[in-house]
């Protein structure tokens, strides 16, 4: 593997162009920039550790082969998300009966509690974070994906709709249903969401 | 009497609309008219006020999950990609 630490920072469009021309070092840098984030998203889509690493590999292999078709209209990472999500969707469709729950977070409740030794509000935030992480894993994948992309990964509505190959109106509707379902799941927990005031 | 009935029907219509559009309001994706409509109803409806507050708290917390450091897998992912490409992986993933 190439030592990337001494290289000047190259903008992404240049890396993509060089990689499309067959330069493996440029592609390696793209992988190094995006693989961790892609892996985290794949876990949140519902894959376990091994599956997420396999799908991440598969995503980059497909990207390498399809780079000449990448038109640059979306961000490179959004394009990776789309490839990764499609592969995840196929795997989940083959794999799981409804209702099966996958833990989507590496960190345990104890780890998160350690982050919040201070005010009660921070402790509540940590509890809410843990509960939401678990509840996300209980959502059906068609409702989970919009919430993960928009709220967890921070994509815009346009980008997230593009990843899921939905129109914006359909995406917004699904996002709202996902949020409402998540809220309902949280509401069934021991403490529920904070009320205004 | 009729006036109260009309008011209740109006409230019910606005309530259904607000419940359907609360995410768009939260995301700043309603036009000015829609935004004002949502705010007007939320101001007079405790249930929608609570819904908005809880969605806001939930979305804020979800964004925090995304900000947590991801597990470092990039090097092993690239190693696997490189190995598979060098080995001539087929489109179906077979070697």
Interface residues (C-beta under 8 A of the other chain):
Chain A: X1 X24 X28 X31 X32 X33 X34 X35 X36 X37 X39 X40 X53 X56 X57 X58 X60 X61 X64 X105 X106 X107 X125 X128 X129 X132 X133 X147 X150 X151 X152 X153 X154 X157 X172 X175 X176 X179 X182 X183 X186 X193 X194 X195 X196
Chain B: X20 X22 X23 X24 X27 X29 X49 X50 X51 X52 X53 X54 X55 X57 X58 X59 X61 X62 X63 X64 X65 X66 X68 X70 X71 X72 X73 X74 X75 X76 X77 X78 X79 X80 X81 X82 X84 X85 X89 X93
